[in-house]
Structure formats: structure tokens, C-alpha cells
């Protein structure tokens, strides 16, 4: 199980599918907003308590799976999706 996502993964500009489900990840970097091609993001079954504001920059995002985390609110930038 992984606990952090290496920053080098956020540099993959052509990344379309990202699945980090069922790990022990507690936070996501603001750098995720640079993954402009991302269409599906699966992060269910982690320890994530909040999402970075940069999620609002993911204009191509169609599928977002965050079930079974510790998220209690969403950033206002989510309205941009």
C-alpha cells in the first residue's frame, strides 16, 4: 500500500486514467491540477480528508470515485467541473 503519490506522476500531461484506490493516501498535491488530460480519477478506500483546489482545473474529468474516504466538504472550485 502506498501512502503518498510521487510528484513525477503529476507531470504526466497525457495521463487519462489514474487509479490509486485502496491505499493509505491521506492527501493529494495541488499539482494534480496539472493533469489536464485526466478523464477518470479513482481514489476510493483511502484516508483523504480534503481535496486540493486545483481539482477545479480538471476540465476533462468525467469520472471521480472518492468513496470510503474522510472527506467532509468540497472546495468551491469543484463548481468549475
PATI-917599 format. One record per atom (N, C-alpha, C): residue number from 1; chain; atom name; x, y, z. Coordinates in steps of 0.02 Angstrom, whole numbers, plus 50000, padded with zeros to 5 digits. Each point is the difference from the previous one (the first is absolute). Layout:
i, ch, at, c1, c2, c3
NUM, A, CA, X, Y, Z
...
***
This chain:
i, ch, at, c1, c2, c3
1, A, N, 50042, 49941, 50000
1, A, CA, 49958, 50059, 50000
1, A, C, 50044, 50062, 50000
2, A, N, 49979, 50048, 49960
2, A, CA, 50039, 50062, 49997
2, A, C, 49967, 50053, 50046
3, A, N, 50042, 50046, 50023
3, A, CA, 49976, 50053, 50044
3, A, C, 50003, 50069, 49967
4, A, N, 50043, 50007, 49950
4, A, CA, 50007, 50063, 49965
4, A, C, 50006, 49987, 49925
5, A, N, 49983, 50049, 49961
5, A, CA, 50006, 49996, 49927
5, A, C, 50063, 50038, 49980
6, A, N, 50045, 49968, 49964
6, A, CA, 50061, 50035, 49978
6, A, C, 49982, 50060, 49955
7, A, N, 50033, 50056, 50010
7, A, CA, 49986, 50060, 49961
7, A, C, 50011, 49989, 49925
8, A, N, 50043, 49952, 49982
8, A, CA, 50013, 49987, 49930
8, A, C, 49937, 49977, 49963
9, A, N, 49953, 49968, 50035
9, A, CA, 49938, 49978, 49968
9, A, C, 49957, 50059, 49979
10, A, N, 50003, 50054, 50037
10, A, CA, 49960, 50059, 49983
10, A, C, 50027, 50034, 49937
11, A, N, 50061, 49985, 49981
11, A, CA, 50030, 50030, 49940
11, A, C, 49980, 49965, 49936
12, A, N, 49962, 49945, 50005
12, A, CA, 49978, 49963, 49941
12, A, C, 49941, 50036, 49969
13, A, N, 50014, 50045, 49954
13, A, CA, 49948, 50043, 49971
13, A, C, 49948, 49961, 49960
14, A, N, 50017, 49942, 49973
14, A, CA, 49953, 49961, 49961
14, A, C, 49962, 49948, 50040
15, A, N, 50007, 50000, 50066
15, A, CA, 49968, 49951, 50044
15, A, C, 49924, 50007, 49995
16, A, N, 49966, 49946, 49983
16, A, CA, 49927, 50002, 49993
16, A, C, 49964, 49960, 50054
17, A, N, 50032, 49948, 50026
17, A, CA, 49970, 49956, 50049
17, A, C, 50048, 49993, 50059
18, A, N, 49976, 50014, 50060
18, A, CA, 50043, 49999, 50060
18, A, C, 49962, 49962, 50054
19, A, N, 50027, 49944, 50022
19, A, CA, 49967, 49959, 50051
19, A, C, 50047, 49988, 50058
20, A, N, 49985, 50031, 50056
20, A, CA, 50040, 49992, 50062
20, A, C, 49956, 49972, 50055
21, A, N, 49948, 49965, 49981
21, A, CA, 49952, 49972, 50048
21, A, C, 50032, 49952, 50048
22, A, N, 49971, 49996, 50060
22, A, CA, 50017, 49952, 50052
22, A, C, 50073, 50003, 50021
23, A, N, 50021, 50060, 50020
23, A, CA, 50067, 50011, 50027
23, A, C, 49993, 50037, 50066
24, A, N, 50052, 50033, 50020
24, A, CA, 49999, 50039, 50062
24, A, C, 50018, 50072, 49987
25, A, N, 49977, 50026, 49945
25, A, CA, 50015, 50069, 49980
25, A, C, 49956, 50047, 50040
26, A, N, 50031, 50050, 50032
26, A, CA, 49961, 50046, 50041
26, A, C, 49992, 50069, 49969
27, A, N, 50041, 50017, 49951
27, A, CA, 49993, 50065, 49968
27, A, C, 50023, 49996, 49927
28, A, N, 49973, 50046, 49962
28, A, CA, 50018, 50006, 49930
28, A, C, 50032, 50068, 49989
29, A, N, 50049, 50002, 49956
29, A, CA, 50036, 50062, 49985
29, A, C, 49959, 50046, 49955
30, A, N, 50012, 50065, 50008
30, A, CA, 49969, 50049, 49955
30, A, C, 50023, 49987, 49929
31, A, N, 50055, 49966, 49991
31, A, CA, 50028, 49986, 49934
31, A, C, 49953, 49956, 49958
32, A, N, 49951, 49969, 50031
32, A, CA, 49954, 49958, 49961
32, A, C, 49963, 50042, 49948
33, A, N, 49993, 50063, 50012
33, A, CA, 49967, 50045, 49952
33, A, C, 50036, 50006, 49934
34, A, N, 50063, 49980, 49998
34, A, CA, 50039, 50003, 49938
34, A, C, 49986, 49940, 49955
35, A, N, 49963, 49952, 50024
35, A, CA, 49982, 49940, 49960
35, A, C, 49939, 50017, 49958
36, A, N, 50007, 50046, 49953
36, A, CA, 49944, 50027, 49962
36, A, C, 49963, 49949, 49957
37, A, N, 50033, 49945, 49983
37, A, CA, 49968, 49948, 49958
37, A, C, 49962, 49949, 50040
38, A, N, 50002, 50005, 50066
38, A, CA, 49970, 49949, 50043
38, A, C, 49924, 49995, 49989
39, A, N, 49977, 49939, 49984
39, A, CA, 49930, 49987, 49988
39, A, C, 49969, 49961, 50057
40, A, N, 50038, 49953, 50029
40, A, CA, 49976, 49960, 50056
40, A, C, 50050, 50001, 50057
41, A, N, 49974, 50013, 50061
41, A, CA, 50042, 50000, 50059
41, A, C, 49965, 49957, 50053
42, A, N, 50033, 49946, 50019
42, A, CA, 49973, 49954, 50050
42, A, C, 50045, 50001, 50062
43, A, N, 49972, 50020, 50056
43, A, CA, 50039, 50005, 50062
43, A, C, 49959, 49975, 50060
44, A, N, 49953, 49955, 49987
44, A, CA, 49959, 49973, 50054
44, A, C, 50041, 49958, 50048
45, A, N, 49978, 49997, 50062
45, A, CA, 50032, 49957, 50050
45, A, C, 50068, 50025, 50023
46, A, N, 50006, 50065, 50009
46, A, CA, 50062, 50030, 50026
46, A, C, 49984, 50038, 50064
47, A, N, 50043, 50045, 50019
47, A, CA, 49991, 50040, 50061
47, A, C, 49996, 50074, 49984
48, A, N, 49981, 50017, 49940
48, A, CA, 49999, 50069, 49976
48, A, C, 49946, 50040, 50039
49, A, N, 50020, 50056, 50028
49, A, CA, 49953, 50040, 50039
49, A, C, 49980, 50065, 49964
50, A, N, 50039, 50022, 49952
50, A, CA, 49982, 50059, 49962
50, A, C, 50031, 49996, 49931
51, A, N, 49970, 50037, 49954
51, A, CA, 50024, 50000, 49931
51, A, C, 50033, 50067, 49984
52, A, N, 50052, 49999, 49959
52, A, CA, 50032, 50063, 49982
52, A, C, 49954, 50042, 49955
53, A, N, 50007, 50065, 50004
53, A, CA, 49960, 50046, 49960
53, A, C, 50012, 49990, 49925
54, A, N, 50058, 49974, 49983
54, A, CA, 50017, 49991, 49929
54, A, C, 49957, 49948, 49966
55, A, N, 49959, 49963, 50036
55, A, CA, 49953, 49953, 49968
55, A, C, 49954, 50037, 49953
56, A, N, 49987, 50063, 50014
56, A, CA, 49957, 50040, 49956
56, A, C, 50031, 50012, 49932
57, A, N, 50065, 49987, 49993
57, A, CA, 50034, 50009, 49936
57, A, C, 49995, 49939, 49954
58, A, N, 49972, 49946, 50025
58, A, CA, 49996, 49937, 49962
58, A, C, 49938, 50000, 49956
59, A, N, 50001, 50040, 49948
59, A, CA, 49942, 50011, 49957
59, A, C, 49977, 49938, 49963
60, A, N, 50044, 49951, 49989
60, A, CA, 49982, 49940, 49963
60, A, C, 49977, 49943, 50045
61, A, N, 49999, 50011, 50065
61, A, CA, 49982, 49948, 50048
61, A, C, 49927, 49980, 49992
62, A, N, 49988, 49936, 49988
62, A, CA, 49932, 49974, 49992
62, A, C, 49980, 49951, 50056
63, A, N, 50050, 49964, 50028
63, A, CA, 49986, 49951, 50052
63, A, C, 50044, 50016, 50060
64, A, N, 49969, 50008, 50057
64, A, CA, 50036, 50014, 50063
64, A, C, 49973, 49953, 50054
65, A, N, 50043, 49957, 50025
65, A, CA, 49981, 49952, 50052
65, A, C, 50040, 50015, 50063
66, A, N, 49965, 50024, 50050
66, A, CA, 50032, 50017, 50064
66, A, C, 49966, 49965, 50059
67, A, N, 49962, 49948, 49986
67, A, CA, 49963, 49967, 50054
67, A, C, 50048, 49970, 50052
68, A, N, 49976, 49995, 50060
68, A, CA, 50037, 49972, 50057
68, A, C, 50065, 50038, 50014
69, A, N, 49994, 50066, 50006
69, A, CA, 50053, 50044, 50022
69, A, C, 49974, 50040, 50059
70, A, N, 50035, 50051, 50020
70, A, CA, 49981, 50040, 50059
70, A, C, 49981, 50071, 49980
71, A, N, 49977, 50009, 49939
71, A, CA, 49983, 50066, 49974
71, A, C, 49933, 50023, 50028
72, A, N, 50000, 50060, 50029
72, A, CA, 49938, 50027, 50028
72, A, C, 49975, 50061, 49962
73, A, N, 50042, 50030, 49957
73, A, CA, 49978, 50057, 49960
73, A, C, 50042, 50002, 49936
74, A, N, 49974, 50036, 49952
74, A, CA, 50035, 50007, 49935
74, A, C, 50021, 50072, 49991
75, A, N, 50057, 50012, 49967
75, A, CA, 50020, 50068, 49987
75, A, C, 49951, 50035, 49951
76, A, N, 49993, 50064, 50007
76, A, CA, 49953, 50037, 49957
76, A, C, 50018, 49993, 49926
77, A, N, 50063, 49988, 49985
77, A, CA, 50022, 49992, 49931
77, A, C, 49969, 49938, 49967
78, A, N, 49970, 49956, 50039
78, A, CA, 49967, 49942, 49971
78, A, C, 49942, 50021, 49955
79, A, N, 49974, 50058, 50012
79, A, CA, 49946, 50026, 49958
79, A, C, 50021, 50013, 49929
80, A, N, 50065, 50001, 49987
80, A, CA, 50026, 50011, 49932
80, A, C, 50002, 49937, 49959
81, A, N, 49988, 49943, 50031
81, A, CA, 50004, 49937, 49963
81, A, C, 49937, 49988, 49959
***
